[in-house]
Amino acid sequence: MSVRSAVVIGAGFAGLSAALELSRRGVAVRVLEAADRPGGRAQQWNERGYRFDLGPTLLVMTDLLRTALGDAAFDALALERLEPGYRVCFPDGASFAMHSDIALALAEFARFEPGRASRALRYLADVHGAHVDARARILERDHTLASFARTILSPGRIRPWIAGSLRAFTERYFADPRVVQALTFQPLYLGTSPLRAPAMYALLPVEEMVGGVWYARGGTGAIVDAFVREAQRRGVDVHLETRAERVETRADGGVRVLAGSGRFEADALVVAADREPSLALFDGGTRRGRSPRYGHSACVWYLGLDRPVALDHHTVLLPNDPWGAYAHLDAGRLPDESMLYLCNPSATDPSVAPPGGSALLVLAPVPNRALAPQLDLDALRERAIAAIEARVGPIREHIVVERRRGPQEFERELGLMHGAAFGPDHTLDQMGPFRPAIRHPHLRNVVFAGSGTRPGSGVPMVVISGRLAVDALLS
Ligand SMILES: Cc1cc2nc3c(=O)[nH]c(=O)nc-3n(C[C@H](O)[C@H](O)[C@H](O)COP(=O)(O)OP(=O)(O)OC[C@H]3O[C@@H](n4cnc5c(N)ncnc54)[C@H](O)[C@@H]3O)c2cc1C
């Protein structure tokens, strides 16, 4: 298809990735963003000298950022590798450090399971081999059912274990339940219950250990800024406070996007706002087909404290019974004791808080609004603060600024279906060719990008989705 101009709806990572790829391939691009700033879920919030990344904080697979941004813009970010990437804390006071230095990682496994280092090495080798293969052959391609079947069934590539239970798979290598717990909560990054997650998600902790966990000085917002700068340098026009309200198809096959009093005409369209709600933008609405099942969401508190906290940059607090907590979430209830993710960037970057203070992000997984329309998030906050105080001492009376974002805000402020922070669930029946399609069901010059489509949620995945969307459009 000959595409000389395109409109992109949404300036999150998916939309910005698509815009960069289009401009690199000679297409004139305009990006329409409803909010007053770019970034979508990755926006920042600045208040009284505190700076918070509202969404993504834990960065992996950063080579994808290099591919999207180009060497110069990527190198200017000067990303730092965190060592350890994060620490997983258990109620008995012990903690497991997720190192990405292989010698330190093996020493950490040996501390919990003396004399079994070869098991840890075997785990890393088995999962990493599958990950490298899956990334090149599955994640970075938009498969049809047939090409997907050919890929996974080709001789030498069949790994039946990837479809089994994550917990059972991990228990084959490790005996200490705490090590198993430290290597199995990660599907919640994607909103997927560790109880329903296939074993292939072992690739998440292994990617963190092998590829590292990274930080951009200034936070993830600095990466959004780099994407916008690079897009503008390439001539992309970014229109903020411009909400797409309707998409019309022109007689010549082009598209017209109506946004307030503006009309944006182009040969093609990339919809990088959440996929399912965006179907309503099209003339007469687009037939929705079967709605996917959405994953768990999150409730996040942003706490500006007037004291430092003795926490690593990233910390995960696991409850006494994590498997019971996941079962509660799956049933649409808040567990009595929740898993908590804490981000304390002040440990690495003093610029995120006034001197002597810290900018603490507290995230608890919660069911999405389809599963649980009403949740007692105030009670959850109290339990979370008590759990943090048990580790780091008083924080309640040290809170100077505070904001909360939960499923309602994700739905209202970002237009996310059912307030699901990570989009459709990432179970096997909703992955690869079974996930909502990149191509529009009947318009050849319209494609989707972002966590609502393929390959899935998370900054690396939506950056890939932007590229796959452009490939589909220009093929
Ligand atoms: C709390 C939280 C923590 C996370 N943590 C991590 C993490 O640590 N690491 C990681 O890799 N990932 C993380 N993620 C996931 C990651 O943030 C997302 O997968 C990714 O940012 C989604 O990008 P996107 O471009 O698909 O969507 P979005 O960022 O949601 O962007 C879509 C954009 O479209 C705009 N829009 C919507 N409707 C319209 C319209 N009609 N017209 C114009 N514009 C419109 C929205 O305003 C928004 O800016 C996290 C997500 C959340 C919510």
The ligand as an SDF file (V2000), in Angstrom:
LIG
                    3D

 53 58  0  0  0  0  0  0  0  0999 V2000
    1.0280    1.4700   37.3030 C   0  0  0  0  0  0  0  0  0  0  0  0
    1.7300    0.8490   36.1350 C   0  0  0  0  0  0  0  0  0  0  0  0
    3.0030    0.3380   36.2950 C   0  0  0  0  0  0  0  0  0  0  0  0
    3.6820   -0.2120   35.2030 C   0  0  0  0  0  0  0  0  0  0  0  0
    4.9530   -0.6480   35.3850 N   0  0  0  0  0  0  0  0  0  0  0  0
    5.6550   -1.0620   34.3050 C   0  0  0  0  0  0  0  0  0  0  0  0
    7.0480   -1.3270   34.4370 C   0  0  0  0  0  0  0  0  0  0  0  0
    7.6300   -1.1870   35.5180 O   0  0  0  0  0  0  0  0  0  0  0  0
    7.7260   -1.7110   33.3180 N   0  0  0  0  0  0  0  0  0  0  0  0
    7.1170   -1.8340   32.0980 C   0  0  0  0  0  0  0  0  0  0  0  0
    7.7820   -2.1670   31.1120 O   0  0  0  0  0  0  0  0  0  0  0  0
    5.7990   -1.5810   31.9560 N   0  0  0  0  0  0  0  0  0  0  0  0
    5.0630   -1.1810   33.0210 C   0  0  0  0  0  0  0  0  0  0  0  0
    3.7480   -0.8700   32.8860 N   0  0  0  0  0  0  0  0  0  0  0  0
    3.0870   -1.0980   31.5870 C   0  0  0  0  0  0  0  0  0  0  0  0
    3.3870    0.0270   30.6150 C   0  0  0  0  0  0  0  0  0  0  0  0
    3.2880    1.2530   31.2600 O   0  0  0  0  0  0  0  0  0  0  0  0
    2.3830    0.0010   29.4820 C   0  0  0  0  0  0  0  0  0  0  0  0
    2.3030   -1.2930   28.8930 O   0  0  0  0  0  0  0  0  0  0  0  0
    2.7370    0.9970   28.3810 C   0  0  0  0  0  0  0  0  0  0  0  0
    3.2050    2.2190   28.9060 O   0  0  0  0  0  0  0  0  0  0  0  0
    1.4920    1.2090   27.5390 C   0  0  0  0  0  0  0  0  0  0  0  0
    1.7900    2.0950   26.4980 O   0  0  0  0  0  0  0  0  0  0  0  0
    0.7260    2.3750   25.3600 P   0  0  0  0  0  0  0  0  0  0  0  0
    1.3390    3.3600   24.4450 O   0  0  0  0  0  0  0  0  0  0  0  0
    0.2360    1.0980   24.8020 O   0  0  0  0  0  0  0  0  0  0  0  0
   -0.5590    2.9830   26.0960 O   0  0  0  0  0  0  0  0  0  0  0  0
   -0.7220    4.3320   26.9220 P   0  0  0  0  0  0  0  0  0  0  0  0
    0.5270    4.6530   27.6450 O   0  0  0  0  0  0  0  0  0  0  0  0
   -1.9620    4.1570   27.7400 O   0  0  0  0  0  0  0  0  0  0  0  0
   -0.9400    5.4450   25.8020 O   0  0  0  0  0  0  0  0  0  0  0  0
   -2.1580    5.6130   25.1360 C   0  0  0  0  0  0  0  0  0  0  0  0
   -2.3440    7.1000   24.9230 C   0  0  0  0  0  0  0  0  0  0  0  0
   -3.5080    7.3070   24.1270 O   0  0  0  0  0  0  0  0  0  0  0  0
   -4.1450    8.4890   24.5830 C   0  0  0  0  0  0  0  0  0  0  0  0
   -5.5310    8.4520   24.1180 N   0  0  0  0  0  0  0  0  0  0  0  0
   -6.5360    7.6170   24.5200 C   0  0  0  0  0  0  0  0  0  0  0  0
   -7.6640    7.8880   23.8210 N   0  0  0  0  0  0  0  0  0  0  0  0
   -7.3550    8.8960   22.9580 C   0  0  0  0  0  0  0  0  0  0  0  0
   -8.0900    9.6010   21.9510 C   0  0  0  0  0  0  0  0  0  0  0  0
   -9.3820    9.3090   21.6960 N   0  0  0  0  0  0  0  0  0  0  0  0
   -7.4710   10.5700   21.2600 N   0  0  0  0  0  0  0  0  0  0  0  0
   -6.1690   10.8830   21.4970 C   0  0  0  0  0  0  0  0  0  0  0  0
   -5.4320   10.2490   22.4340 N   0  0  0  0  0  0  0  0  0  0  0  0
   -6.0080    9.2590   23.1490 C   0  0  0  0  0  0  0  0  0  0  0  0
   -4.0090    8.3950   26.0920 C   0  0  0  0  0  0  0  0  0  0  0  0
   -4.1670    9.6760   26.6780 O   0  0  0  0  0  0  0  0  0  0  0  0
   -2.5760    7.8750   26.2170 C   0  0  0  0  0  0  0  0  0  0  0  0
   -1.6390    8.9210   26.2840 O   0  0  0  0  0  0  0  0  0  0  0  0
    3.0470   -0.2950   33.9430 C   0  0  0  0  0  0  0  0  0  0  0  0
    1.7590    0.2110   33.7780 C   0  0  0  0  0  0  0  0  0  0  0  0
    1.1090    0.7780   34.8560 C   0  0  0  0  0  0  0  0  0  0  0  0
   -0.2650    1.3620   34.6550 C   0  0  0  0  0  0  0  0  0  0  0  0
  1  2  1  0
  2  3  1  0
  2 52  2  0
  3  4  2  0
  4  5  1  0
  4 50  1  0
  5  6  2  0
  6  7  1  0
  6 13  1  0
  7  8  2  0
  7  9  1  0
  9 10  1  0
 10 11  2  0
 10 12  1  0
 12 13  2  0
 13 14  1  0
 14 15  1  0
 14 50  1  0
 15 16  1  0
 16 17  1  0
 16 18  1  0
 18 19  1  0
 18 20  1  0
 20 21  1  0
 20 22  1  0
 22 23  1  0
 23 24  1  0
 24 25  2  0
 24 26  1  0
 24 27  1  0
 27 28  1  0
 28 29  2  0
 28 30  1  0
 28 31  1  0
 31 32  1  0
 32 33  1  0
 33 34  1  0
 33 48  1  0
 34 35  1  0
 35 36  1  0
 35 46  1  0
 36 37  1  0
 36 45  1  0
 37 38  2  0
 38 39  1  0
 39 40  1  0
 39 45  2  0
 40 41  1  0
 40 42  2  0
 42 43  1  0
 43 44  2  0
 44 45  1  0
 46 47  1  0
 46 48  1  0
 48 49  1  0
 50 51  2  0
 51 52  1  0
 52 53  1  0
M  END
$$$$
